[in-house]
Amino acid sequence: MIENSKSIDRVANAILITGMLFVLLPIYIVVITATHSYETFLREGLQYLPGTELMTNLRLVMDETSLIPQIANSIVIALISASGKTAFSFLAAFGIVYFRVRYGTLIFFMILMSTMVPLDLRIVASYEVASNILEPINSLLTITGINSLVSAYYGTPLKLEFSILDTYFGMAAPILASGTGTFLFRQFFKTIPPSLIHAATMDGAGPIRFMIDILLPLSKTSIISLFVLMFMGGWNQYMWPLVAASRPEMDTALVGLVKLSTVVDGATPNYPMIMAGAILVNIIPIIMIAVMQKYIVQGLTLSEK
């Protein structure tokens, strides 16, 4: 039986075009809305043809909002998050694969299980920890009876306090661990021939030298691809930065963008300006994906072998 490849191609192309339209239509509306003035939007509503006010709306965003400093906050937090996730995932996978860890498989599956509990579900516990990271020491002082002696001598127990809220590290710390990253690195390390490890051992290379001189160069594409993906995840965090930052100057770009759309005194928000802000917020992730696309594809392909 000879298949009619032309009909299959037509169906595939139709599905592809439909998917592209489904994805691109909201982006098109965002861009078109950003090209119109606030007065036009109030008078005529949503437009579907481009206007001439894009640069005016971009200047409004830069001059009348705090979105540019908030984008800088997002960059710092996303960089800390991506760097920490990549480093911890690499080290965790290295220890699981190349060391004879008792119950290593169980530990690995427990790490994977952490991906089933998103930050939004543990946000209250994370806030409690971040508000005073020295609380475990206070509990230890109480359990050991040291606080009783201190209270008897000074009249009040010792209570240590150190908050990481309203700091870049505090806004990135709860998302530093990544079970997905550990899984990707583990899968890649499994593809490295054991003969390479034996050759390095016979050459006198210890674990640290093997990791730095051999494993890191071989993992270049995996590291870059994971870093980009984790950067996107840190950039798109909304709930935790909203809770962890009580000062306006510590708000991230997404939080600032949402606050711009808040209704004040029943007035209609300036949606053309907000859409222009959305374009600014998405420029950095788009550029990063466009520049690093080759490494992302190579890294994920190598990890799946």
Kinemage of the C-alpha trace (Angstrom):
@kinemage 1
@onewidth
@group {chain A} dominant
@subgroup {mainchain}
@vectorlist {calphas} color= white
{ca met a 1} P 0.000 0.000 0.000
{ca ile a 2} L 1.452 3.398 -1.015
{ca glu a 3} L 0.712 6.230 1.375
{ca asn a 4} L -0.358 9.573 0.015
{ca ser a 5} L 2.440 11.678 1.504
{ca lys a 6} L 1.019 14.939 0.131
{ca ser a 7} L -2.190 14.601 2.146
{ca ile a 8} L -0.171 13.793 5.281
{ca asp a 9} L 2.007 16.840 4.663
{ca arg a 10} L -1.062 19.048 4.260
{ca val a 11} L -2.560 17.825 7.538
{ca ala a 12} L 0.761 18.263 9.331
{ca asn a 13} L 1.188 21.767 7.949
{ca ala a 14} L -2.373 22.671 8.926
{ca ile a 15} L -1.781 21.472 12.481
{ca leu a 16} L 1.539 23.357 12.625
{ca ile a 17} L -0.010 26.594 11.352
{ca thr a 18} L -2.904 26.270 13.811
{ca gly a 19} L -0.487 25.800 16.673
{ca met a 20} L 1.602 28.784 15.587
{ca leu a 21} L -1.498 31.002 15.383
{ca phe a 22} L -2.628 29.817 18.820
{ca val a 23} L 0.762 30.777 20.303
{ca leu a 24} L 1.380 33.967 18.323
{ca leu a 25} L -2.090 35.546 18.580
{ca pro a 26} L -1.720 36.694 22.235
{ca ile a 27} L 1.779 38.011 21.454
{ca tyr a 28} L 0.405 39.877 18.439
{ca ile a 29} L -2.328 41.472 20.576
{ca val a 30} L 0.252 42.552 23.175
{ca val a 31} L 2.473 44.193 20.554
{ca ile a 32} L -0.423 45.859 18.710
{ca thr a 33} L -1.939 47.217 21.933
{ca ala a 34} L 1.449 48.693 22.871
{ca thr a 35} L 1.473 50.708 19.644
{ca his a 36} L -1.685 52.667 20.487
{ca ser a 37} L -2.297 55.538 22.848
{ca tyr a 38} L -4.258 55.300 26.076
{ca glu a 39} L -6.912 57.657 24.671
{ca thr a 40} L -7.378 55.462 21.593
{ca phe a 41} L -7.734 52.389 23.777
{ca leu a 42} L -10.382 54.065 25.946
{ca arg a 43} L -12.275 55.406 22.943
{ca glu a 44} L -12.113 52.462 20.523
{ca gly a 45} L -11.154 49.499 22.666
{ca leu a 46} L -8.867 46.675 21.553
{ca gln a 47} L -7.196 47.261 18.189
{ca tyr a 48} L -5.967 44.705 15.672
{ca leu a 49} L -3.912 46.982 13.400
{ca pro a 50} L -0.619 48.604 14.467
{ca gly a 51} L -0.468 52.200 15.644
{ca thr a 52} L 2.311 54.756 16.015
{ca glu a 53} L 2.628 55.189 19.808
{ca leu a 54} L 5.027 52.343 20.712
{ca met a 55} L 8.010 54.592 21.481
{ca thr a 56} L 5.785 56.955 23.471
{ca asn a 57} L 4.520 54.074 25.608
{ca leu a 58} L 8.057 52.752 26.099
{ca arg a 59} L 9.180 56.196 27.284
{ca leu a 60} L 6.216 56.286 29.686
{ca val a 61} L 7.290 52.957 31.137
{ca met a 62} L 10.871 54.165 31.614
{ca asp a 63} L 9.967 57.598 33.000
{ca glu a 64} L 6.838 56.995 35.082
{ca thr a 65} L 7.284 53.470 36.450
{ca ser a 66} L 9.937 51.493 38.348
{ca leu a 67} L 9.965 48.694 35.796
{ca ile a 68} L 13.611 49.177 34.698
{ca pro a 69} L 15.027 48.764 38.265
{ca gln a 70} L 12.619 45.858 38.730
{ca ile a 71} L 13.990 44.206 35.586
{ca ala a 72} L 17.464 44.593 37.104
{ca asn a 73} L 16.181 42.863 40.269
{ca ser a 74} L 14.800 40.018 38.157
{ca ile a 75} L 18.147 39.626 36.381
{ca val a 76} L 20.051 39.352 39.676
{ca ile a 77} L 17.577 36.901 41.222
{ca ala a 78} L 17.402 34.772 38.055
{ca leu a 79} L 21.223 34.663 37.818
{ca ile a 80} L 21.557 33.588 41.466
{ca ser a 81} L 18.824 30.999 41.020
{ca ala a 82} L 20.211 29.587 37.764
{ca ser a 83} L 23.808 29.492 39.039
{ca gly a 84} L 22.818 27.804 42.292
{ca lys a 85} L 20.535 25.263 40.646
{ca thr a 86} L 23.134 24.351 38.023
{ca ala a 87} L 25.965 24.007 40.563
{ca phe a 88} L 23.942 21.994 43.089
{ca ser a 89} L 22.472 19.748 40.386
{ca phe a 90} L 25.923 19.072 38.929
{ca leu a 91} L 27.433 18.215 42.322
{ca ala a 92} L 24.456 16.065 43.367
{ca ala a 93} L 24.539 14.066 40.132
{ca phe a 94} L 28.332 13.735 40.376
{ca gly a 95} L 28.071 12.280 43.874
{ca ile a 96} L 25.244 9.885 42.959
{ca val a 97} L 26.893 8.547 39.783
{ca tyr a 98} L 30.606 8.434 40.627
{ca phe a 99} L 30.602 7.574 44.336
{ca arg a 100} L 29.427 4.394 45.984
{ca val a 101} L 26.744 6.064 48.058
{ca arg a 102} L 24.654 3.726 50.156
{ca tyr a 103} L 21.014 4.015 49.143
{ca gly a 104} L 22.102 6.257 46.257
{ca thr a 105} L 19.101 5.240 44.148
{ca leu a 106} L 16.728 6.023 47.010
{ca ile a 107} L 18.367 9.410 47.508
{ca phe a 108} L 18.040 10.136 43.795
{ca phe a 109} L 14.326 9.315 43.772
{ca met a 110} L 13.798 11.467 46.863
{ca ile a 111} L 15.458 14.339 44.994
{ca leu a 112} L 13.105 13.745 42.069
{ca met a 113} L 10.130 13.714 44.426
{ca ser a 114} L 10.988 17.285 45.427
{ca thr a 115} L 9.754 18.402 41.987
{ca met a 116} L 6.260 17.253 42.988
{ca val a 117} L 6.089 19.854 45.779
{ca pro a 118} L 6.228 23.276 44.089
{ca leu a 119} L 7.217 26.381 46.006
{ca asp a 120} L 3.640 27.682 46.006
{ca leu a 121} L 2.592 24.758 48.240
{ca arg a 122} L 5.369 25.341 50.779
{ca ile a 123} L 5.366 29.118 50.657
{ca val a 124} L 4.250 29.523 54.307
{ca ala a 125} L 7.003 27.222 55.590
{ca ser a 126} L 9.557 28.930 53.333
{ca tyr a 127} L 8.508 32.322 54.668
{ca glu a 128} L 8.904 31.121 58.252
{ca val a 129} L 12.405 29.845 57.536
{ca ala a 130} L 13.473 32.939 55.599
{ca ser a 131} L 12.161 35.306 58.269
{ca asn a 132} L 14.669 33.838 60.745
{ca ile a 133} L 17.206 31.343 59.434
{ca leu a 134} L 18.727 31.025 62.936
{ca glu a 135} L 15.552 29.535 64.416
{ca pro a 136} L 17.003 25.969 64.368
{ca ile a 137} L 19.839 27.185 66.607
{ca asn a 138} L 17.268 28.711 68.981
{ca ser a 139} L 15.461 25.354 69.112
{ca leu a 140} L 18.758 23.570 69.764
{ca leu a 141} L 19.563 25.966 72.620
{ca thr a 142} L 16.160 25.236 74.139
{ca ile a 143} L 16.399 21.455 73.752
{ca thr a 144} L 19.896 21.267 75.250
{ca gly a 145} L 18.887 23.397 78.240
{ca ile a 146} L 21.344 26.179 77.464
{ca asn a 147} L 18.543 28.705 77.225
{ca ser a 148} L 17.339 27.727 80.694
{ca leu a 149} L 20.761 28.536 82.144
{ca val a 150} L 20.930 31.796 80.192
{ca ser a 151} L 17.430 32.732 81.348
{ca ala a 152} L 18.271 31.936 84.982
{ca tyr a 153} L 21.414 34.063 84.839
{ca tyr a 154} L 20.290 37.002 82.658
{ca gly a 155} L 16.551 36.850 83.205
{ca thr a 156} L 15.708 36.266 79.547
{ca pro a 157} L 16.509 33.427 77.125
{ca leu a 158} L 18.881 33.910 74.204
{ca lys a 159} L 17.056 34.407 70.903
{ca leu a 160} L 19.054 34.740 67.691
{ca glu a 161} L 17.424 36.414 64.692
{ca phe a 162} L 18.586 36.881 61.121
{ca ser a 163} L 16.120 37.462 58.283
{ca ile a 164} L 16.927 37.064 54.604
{ca leu a 165} L 13.643 38.552 53.452
{ca asp a 166} L 13.974 41.629 51.228
{ca thr a 167} L 17.357 40.398 49.991
{ca tyr a 168} L 18.382 38.957 46.640
{ca phe a 169} L 19.622 35.768 48.264
{ca gly a 170} L 16.423 35.354 50.264
{ca met a 171} L 14.302 35.722 47.123
{ca ala a 172} L 16.386 33.116 45.283
{ca ala a 173} L 17.245 30.645 48.072
{ca pro a 174} L 13.948 28.652 48.175
{ca ile a 175} L 14.298 27.775 44.469
{ca leu a 176} L 18.017 26.871 44.434
{ca ala a 177} L 17.484 23.103 44.532
{ca ser a 178} L 16.391 21.358 41.322
{ca gly a 179} L 15.453 17.705 41.003
{ca thr a 180} L 15.040 18.162 37.252
{ca gly a 181} L 18.596 19.450 36.884
{ca thr a 182} L 19.961 16.536 38.910
{ca phe a 183} L 18.086 14.127 36.654
{ca leu a 184} L 19.465 15.720 33.461
{ca phe a 185} L 23.064 15.653 34.709
{ca arg a 186} L 22.705 12.083 35.962
{ca gln a 187} L 21.449 10.928 32.580
{ca phe a 188} L 24.360 12.663 30.847
{ca phe a 189} L 26.969 11.234 33.245
{ca lys a 190} L 25.608 7.756 32.527
{ca thr a 191} L 26.577 8.206 28.855
{ca ile a 192} L 30.277 8.787 29.660
{ca pro a 193} L 32.282 5.574 28.999
{ca pro a 194} L 33.648 3.877 32.144
{ca ser a 195} L 36.983 3.472 30.328
{ca leu a 196} L 37.453 7.250 30.582
{ca ile a 197} L 37.093 7.053 34.349
{ca his a 198} L 39.559 4.157 34.575
{ca ala a 199} L 42.056 6.004 32.380
{ca ala a 200} L 41.815 9.102 34.564
{ca thr a 201} L 42.309 7.002 37.699
{ca met a 202} L 45.372 5.266 36.236
{ca asp a 203} L 46.726 8.706 35.318
{ca gly a 204} L 46.541 9.699 38.979
{ca ala a 205} L 43.472 11.919 38.787
{ca gly a 206} L 41.419 12.108 41.973
{ca pro a 207} L 37.680 12.834 42.109
{ca ile a 208} L 38.098 16.622 42.183
{ca arg a 209} L 40.602 16.676 39.325
{ca phe a 210} L 38.420 14.313 37.285
{ca met a 211} L 35.417 16.571 37.859
{ca ile a 212} L 37.225 19.824 36.966
{ca asp a 213} L 39.528 18.697 34.138
{ca ile a 214} L 37.355 16.082 32.440
{ca leu a 215} L 33.727 16.173 33.517
{ca leu a 216} L 33.185 19.942 33.403
{ca pro a 217} L 34.459 20.388 29.795
{ca leu a 218} L 32.403 17.406 28.641
{ca ser a 219} L 29.306 18.853 30.364
{ca lys a 220} L 29.573 22.291 28.753
{ca thr a 221} L 26.429 22.041 26.625
{ca ser a 222} L 24.413 20.419 29.422
{ca ile a 223} L 25.470 23.137 31.860
{ca ile a 224} L 24.560 25.937 29.446
{ca ser a 225} L 21.201 24.420 28.523
{ca leu a 226} L 20.258 23.822 32.151
{ca phe a 227} L 21.436 27.310 33.139
{ca val a 228} L 19.206 28.907 30.488
{ca leu a 229} L 16.184 26.824 31.497
{ca met a 230} L 16.712 27.578 35.193
{ca phe a 231} L 17.178 31.274 34.378
{ca met a 232} L 13.769 31.222 32.711
{ca gly a 233} L 12.295 29.562 35.782
{ca gly a 234} L 13.801 32.161 38.115
{ca trp a 235} L 12.718 34.985 35.822
{ca asn a 236} L 9.098 33.764 35.788
{ca gln a 237} L 8.797 33.389 39.577
{ca tyr a 238} L 5.916 35.477 40.861
{ca met a 239} L 4.407 34.209 44.094
{ca trp a 240} L 7.570 33.948 46.205
{ca pro a 241} L 9.061 37.355 45.192
{ca leu a 242} L 5.643 38.897 45.900
{ca val a 243} L 5.674 37.465 49.433
{ca ala a 244} L 9.386 37.808 50.220
{ca ala a 245} L 9.742 41.456 49.164
{ca ser a 246} L 8.011 44.001 51.389
{ca arg a 247} L 9.902 47.013 49.993
{ca pro a 248} L 8.865 48.339 46.553
{ca glu a 249} L 12.507 48.683 45.445
{ca met a 250} L 12.938 44.904 45.796
{ca asp a 251} L 10.001 44.001 43.532
{ca thr a 252} L 10.767 41.903 40.462
{ca ala a 253} L 9.654 42.724 36.922
{ca leu a 254} L 6.634 40.396 36.958
{ca val a 255} L 5.434 41.743 40.290
{ca gly a 256} L 5.863 45.316 39.067
{ca leu a 257} L 4.027 44.540 35.846
{ca val a 258} L 1.062 43.109 37.745
{ca lys a 259} L 0.983 46.111 40.064
{ca leu a 260} L 0.762 48.415 37.032
{ca ser a 261} L -2.526 46.749 36.083
{ca thr a 262} L -4.055 47.293 39.532
{ca val a 263} L -7.285 49.280 39.341
{ca val a 264} L -7.116 52.543 41.321
{ca asp a 265} L -10.326 54.449 42.113
{ca gly a 266} L -12.191 52.586 39.376
{ca ala a 267} L -10.000 54.036 36.597
{ca thr a 268} L -9.102 51.850 33.625
{ca pro a 269} L -5.413 50.909 33.748
{ca asn a 270} L -3.171 52.208 30.982
{ca tyr a 271} L -3.060 48.920 29.088
{ca pro a 272} L -1.016 50.228 26.128
{ca met a 273} L 1.720 51.267 28.573
{ca ile a 274} L 1.406 47.942 30.410
{ca met a 275} L 1.774 46.016 27.151
{ca ala a 276} L 4.859 48.106 26.325
{ca gly a 277} L 6.200 47.121 29.742
{ca ala a 278} L 5.463 43.470 28.967
{ca ile a 279} L 7.567 43.788 25.801
{ca leu a 280} L 10.487 45.171 27.839
{ca val a 281} L 10.159 42.420 30.437
{ca asn a 282} L 10.281 39.685 27.792
{ca ile a 283} L 13.189 41.047 25.738
{ca ile a 284} L 15.939 39.501 27.889
{ca pro a 285} L 14.495 35.925 27.967
{ca ile a 286} L 13.833 36.056 24.223
{ca ile a 287} L 17.384 37.202 23.457
{ca met a 288} L 18.856 34.544 25.747
{ca ile a 289} L 16.856 31.740 24.129
{ca ala a 290} L 17.706 32.994 20.628
{ca val a 291} L 21.438 33.169 21.366
{ca met a 292} L 21.640 29.906 23.330
{ca gln a 293} L 19.191 27.839 21.249
{ca lys a 294} L 21.912 25.590 19.828
{ca tyr a 295} L 23.298 24.762 23.273
{ca ile a 296} L 19.831 24.121 24.698
{ca val a 297} L 19.032 21.572 21.984
{ca gln a 298} L 22.443 19.880 22.232
{ca gly a 299} L 22.345 19.733 26.024
{ca leu a 300} L 18.879 18.221 26.216
{ca thr a 301} L 19.702 15.739 23.423
{ca leu a 302} L 22.836 14.547 25.167
{ca ser a 303} L 20.986 14.229 28.462
{ca glu a 304} L 18.378 11.923 26.949
{ca lys a 305} L 20.844 9.374 25.537
